[in-house]
């Protein structure tokens, strides 16, 4: 999970993008204790997908308006709570107290690795592809999860990448270095693609996907109903994505926040994976604030499976409230 060094430090674009994409929402009743705001993605089982895969432990089906969606488990990453990776430089006693208050273990920090599957008309979208065989993760279950969801790799038409860290693009290639989703267009921001191409260690990945890359301008509408939201500081072109359908909205946050307690309740605590930590911390706080104020449903690939919930304001800060 070696971070890139970002090409630009500004954070204003995030605030502008989020102000536009998360504003003007229609209120409705929700099934969570979070404040009412955006119409939310339904977390009830999809009645149109009455199959055994609905109850598969690695597939969580839901809807975004009239779109079928599913969170697919790839695995997890465990890092020691020693200040070297998450909450870098913070006194361990302070981190332990924060975790204990949330009922979390204080020895190991566990991060999920998940992908988001969305069916939109004749398109099948996959947001990120998991860690594949990366040594730092206990992962690589995405192919099985995808099959359990009833989708073959050849049916995926679009891969939408938040950023090019290995736990998000590891599933693009198989163990022999061949493209897993050979017919899919790979969408990622132009700054992220430029940085990936410049990394000699990633030459095999670049060569495999280059013919099918759509490098978009930060903040662009990537596909109908899917708009990139720049979240700066993590990598040169890191993007969250807002998905809008049938009056409902979902915000896929990528690596805007890593841990559901530490990253949300202490957004200014440094994460080792962030290329430019001060910029990433400001971007994280801005994203959390606008998500909380809009009430938009959030899906995080690193929060506890299925990573669906709300950001709420609490005690002069923020907290994560998973949807039931």
ChimeraX attribute file (.defattr): number of C-alpha atoms within 10 A of each C-alpha:
attribute: neighborCount
match mode: 1-to-1
recipient: residues
	/A:1	15
	/A:2	10
	/A:3	17
	/A:4	22
	/A:5	14
	/A:6	21
	/A:7	16
	/A:8	14
	/A:9	13
	/A:10	14
	/A:11	19
	/A:12	14
	/A:13	16
	/A:14	22
	/A:15	18
	/A:16	13
	/A:17	19
	/A:18	22
	/A:19	15
	/A:20	11
	/A:21	22
	/A:22	20
	/A:23	17
	/A:24	11
	/A:25	17
	/A:26	14
	/A:27	15
	/A:28	10
	/A:29	11
	/A:30	17
	/A:31	11
	/A:32	13
	/A:33	11
	/A:34	21
	/A:35	17
	/A:36	19
	/A:37	22
	/A:38	25
	/A:39	24
	/A:40	27
	/A:41	30
	/A:42	20
	/A:43	18
	/A:44	11
	/A:45	16
	/A:46	18
	/A:47	12
	/A:48	7
	/A:49	14
	/A:50	10
	/A:51	13
	/A:52	10
	/A:53	18
	/A:54	20
	/A:55	14
	/A:56	14
	/A:57	12
	/A:58	24
	/A:59	27
	/A:60	26
	/A:61	25
	/A:62	22
	/A:63	22
	/A:64	24
	/A:65	19
	/A:66	15
	/A:67	18
	/A:68	20
	/A:69	26
	/A:70	26
	/A:71	27
	/A:72	31
	/A:73	27
	/A:74	28
	/A:75	22
	/A:76	24
	/A:77	18
	/A:78	13
	/A:79	16
	/A:80	13
	/A:81	19
	/A:82	19
	/A:83	17
	/A:84	14
	/A:85	16
	/A:86	22
	/A:87	22
	/A:88	15
	/A:89	13
	/A:90	14
	/A:91	11
	/A:92	15
	/A:93	10
	/A:94	11
	/A:95	19
	/A:96	17
	/A:97	13
	/A:98	17
	/A:99	17
	/A:100	12
	/A:101	10
	/A:102	12
	/A:103	10
	/A:104	15
	/A:105	13
	/A:106	17
	/A:107	12
	/A:108	13
	/A:109	19
	/A:110	20
	/A:111	20
	/A:112	26
	/A:113	31
	/A:114	35
	/A:115	28
	/A:116	23
	/A:117	25
	/A:118	22
	/A:119	18
	/A:120	16
	/A:121	9
	/A:122	9
	/A:123	14
	/A:124	20
	/A:125	21
	/A:126	24
	/A:127	24
	/A:128	27
	/A:129	30
	/A:130	32
	/A:131	30
	/A:132	25
	/A:133	18
	/A:134	15
	/A:135	10
	/A:136	14
	/A:137	22
	/A:138	17
	/A:139	23
	/A:140	23
	/A:141	21
	/A:142	23
	/A:143	20
	/A:144	17
	/A:145	24
	/A:146	24
	/A:147	13
	/A:148	20
	/A:149	25
	/A:150	14
	/A:151	15
	/A:152	13
	/A:153	15
	/A:154	12
	/A:155	16
	/A:156	23
	/A:157	18
	/A:158	21
	/A:159	25
	/A:160	25
	/A:161	23
	/A:162	30
	/A:163	27
	/A:164	23
	/A:165	21
	/A:166	22
	/A:167	28
	/A:168	24
	/A:169	21
	/A:170	20
	/A:171	26
	/A:172	23
	/A:173	20
	/A:174	14
	/A:175	10
	/A:176	6
	/A:177	11
	/A:178	14
	/A:179	17
	/A:180	18
	/A:181	22
	/A:182	18
	/A:183	15
	/A:184	23
	/A:185	19
	/A:186	23
	/A:187	22
	/A:188	25
	/A:189	26
	/A:190	17
	/A:191	21
	/A:192	25
	/A:193	21
	/A:194	13
	/A:195	17
	/A:196	20
	/A:197	16
	/A:198	12
	/A:199	11
	/A:200	9
	/A:201	10
	/A:202	13
	/A:203	12
	/A:204	12
	/A:205	18
	/A:206	17
	/A:207	11
	/A:208	17
	/A:209	19
	/A:210	14
	/A:211	10
	/A:212	15
	/A:213	18
	/A:214	19
	/A:215	17
	/A:216	17
	/A:217	15
	/A:218	23
	/A:219	21
	/A:220	15
	/A:221	16
	/A:222	19
	/A:223	15
	/A:224	10
	/A:225	14
	/A:226	18
	/A:227	21
	/A:228	28
	/A:229	28
	/A:230	30
	/A:231	35
	/A:232	31
	/A:233	30
	/A:234	30
	/A:235	27
	/A:236	28
	/A:237	27
	/A:238	27
	/A:239	29
	/A:240	23
	/A:241	27
	/A:242	22
	/A:243	22
	/A:244	21
	/A:245	17
	/A:246	12
	/A:247	15
	/A:248	22
	/A:249	26
	/A:250	26
	/A:251	25
	/A:252	25
	/A:253	25
	/A:254	24
	/A:255	24
	/A:256	30
	/A:257	25
	/A:258	22
	/A:259	23
	/A:260	22
	/A:261	21
	/A:262	22
	/A:263	24
	/A:264	22
	/A:265	22
	/A:266	19
	/A:267	25
	/A:268	19
	/A:269	19
	/A:270	23
	/A:271	26
	/A:272	18
	/A:273	20
	/A:274	24
	/A:275	20
	/A:276	23
	/A:277	18
	/A:278	17
	/A:279	20
	/A:280	29
	/A:281	25
	/A:282	19
	/A:283	27
	/A:284	26
	/A:285	21
	/A:286	19
	/A:287	24
	/A:288	26
	/A:289	19
	/A:290	19
	/A:291	24
	/A:292	24
	/A:293	18
	/A:294	26
	/A:295	26
	/A:296	28
	/A:297	27
	/A:298	25
	/A:299	25
	/A:300	28
	/A:301	33
	/A:302	26
	/A:303	23
	/A:304	17
	/A:305	23
	/A:306	25
	/A:307	23
	/A:308	25
	/A:309	24
	/A:310	26
	/A:311	27
	/A:312	22
	/A:313	18
	/A:314	11
	/A:315	7
	/A:316	6
	/A:317	14
	/A:318	20
	/A:319	21
	/A:320	24
	/A:321	17
	/A:322	21
	/A:323	19
	/A:324	10
